Amino acid sequence: MKSTNELNIAKKLHHLVYNLPDGSYFTLRALIFHLNKVAANESYNRMSAKSLSIIWGPAILCDQLMSP
């Protein structure tokens, strides 16, 4: 079972995505579907979900704390 903290994070993320403008939502959706395909072919491209999250996580989930 997920911890309360994980559920709160999931709810907050869902809320943020739900409130995106249509263009941003569909761009994010297309990117997520593409990255899922990349991860599904890990045996060919050596890009696991963890590797993709290291590369794409900061770009997708950036906030003001991460900016210089």
N, C-alpha and C positions, 0 to 999 in steps of 0.2 A: 504494500500500500504506500502511496506517495505521502510524504510529509506535508504538513500544513503550509510550510514555506514554499515548497514546490508547487502546490496548488495555487497559492497566492500569486506566484510568479507567472504561472500559466494563465490565470485569469487576467492579470495585468497586460500580458502580451496579447491575449485575445482581444482585449478592449482596445489596445493601441492599433492593432491591425484592422479591427472592425471600423475604426474611425478614420482610416486613411482615405484621402480623396480617391475617386475611382481609378484615375490613371496610375497613381502610386500603388494601389492595391493590385491591379492587374499586372503591373511590372513585377512586383514582389512575387505574385503567384507564379508567373512564368519562370522567374529565376529559381524559385523553390522546386518547381517541377523539373527544370533542367538539372539542377544540382542533385536531385533524387536519381535521375537517370545516370549521371556521372558516378554517383556512389554505388549504384547497382552494378556498374561495370568495373568495380575495383580490381578485379583480377587482371584486367587488361591495362588499366591506367594508373594503378597504385594510389588512387585517390579515395580514401575511406571517408566516412562521414566525419570522423575526427579531423582528418587533414583538411577537409573542406571547411569545417567550422573554424579552424585556426586562421585560414585565409579569408573567408567571407564574413565571419562573425563580426569583426570590428567594422567592416564596411557597411554591413546591414544594420547592426544594432549600435551605431555610434551615438554618443551623447556628448554634452558639453564638457564633461570631465575628461574625455579622451582627446579633446582638441588642445593644441599647444597654446 
